Amino acid sequence: KLVVADVNEKENDKSINFLEPTALILGSEEKGVVREVAELADAFIKIDGTGKVESLNVSVAGAILMHEIFKIRNT
């Protein structure tokens, strides 16, 4: 599955099965993922609890998301 992280998503797609092979795509901090890549996405996610934060450093966001996926795969 191709999963795109997008700060503008209203809520996370709960149907994603992170036990399956997954490609996690993160865009630039300023502009996000380019439209052509977003159109290929199977699902979109965001980091819960970011509140009014406009963006996180992409490496920090990636680490948070990968940690959450790791927890799902190892429970």
C-alpha positions as CSV (number, residue, x, y, z in Angstrom):
1,K,0.0,0.0,0.0
2,L,1.1,3.5,-0.7
3,V,0.3,5.7,2.3
4,V,0.8,9.5,2.2
5,A,1.2,11.6,5.3
6,D,-0.7,14.8,5.0
7,V,-1.1,17.4,7.8
8,N,-4.3,18.6,6.1
9,E,-6.2,15.3,6.5
10,K,-9.2,15.6,8.8
11,E,-8.8,12.1,10.2
12,N,-6.7,9.0,9.7
13,D,-7.8,6.2,7.3
14,K,-8.7,3.4,9.8
15,S,-8.7,0.8,7.1
16,I,-4.9,0.7,6.6
17,N,-3.4,-2.7,7.5
18,F,0.1,-1.8,8.5
19,L,0.9,-5.5,8.8
20,E,1.0,-5.6,5.0
21,P,3.9,-4.1,3.0
22,T,3.6,-0.4,3.1
23,A,5.4,2.5,1.5
24,L,5.1,5.7,3.7
25,I,5.4,8.9,1.7
26,L,6.2,12.2,3.3
27,G,6.5,15.5,1.4
28,S,8.3,18.6,2.0
29,E,7.6,20.6,5.2
30,E,6.3,23.6,3.3
31,K,4.4,22.0,0.3
32,G,3.7,18.4,1.3
33,V,3.5,15.7,-1.3
34,V,3.3,16.6,-5.0
35,R,-0.1,16.1,-6.6
36,E,1.0,13.3,-8.9
37,V,2.2,11.2,-6.0
38,A,-0.9,12.0,-3.9
39,E,-3.1,10.8,-6.7
40,L,-1.4,7.4,-6.5
41,A,-2.0,7.0,-2.8
42,D,-4.1,4.2,-1.4
43,A,-4.6,6.0,1.9
44,F,-3.8,9.2,3.8
45,I,-2.7,9.7,7.4
46,K,-1.6,12.4,9.7
47,I,0.0,12.6,13.1
48,D,-2.8,12.7,15.8
49,G,-2.6,15.5,18.3
50,T,-0.6,18.0,16.3
51,G,-3.3,20.6,17.1
52,K,-2.4,24.0,15.6
53,V,1.1,23.0,14.6
54,E,1.5,23.9,10.9
55,S,4.2,21.3,10.2
56,L,6.8,19.1,11.8
57,N,10.3,18.6,10.5
58,V,9.9,15.9,8.0
59,S,12.5,13.6,9.7
60,V,10.7,14.0,13.0
61,A,7.3,13.3,11.4
62,G,8.7,10.2,9.7
63,A,10.2,9.0,12.9
64,I,6.9,9.4,14.8
65,L,4.9,7.6,12.0
66,M,7.4,4.8,11.7
67,H,7.4,4.3,15.5
68,E,3.6,4.0,15.4
69,I,3.8,1.5,12.6
70,F,6.5,-0.5,14.4
71,K,4.2,-0.7,17.5
72,I,1.3,-2.0,15.4
73,R,3.5,-4.6,13.8
74,N,5.0,-5.8,17.1
75,T,2.0,-6.1,19.4
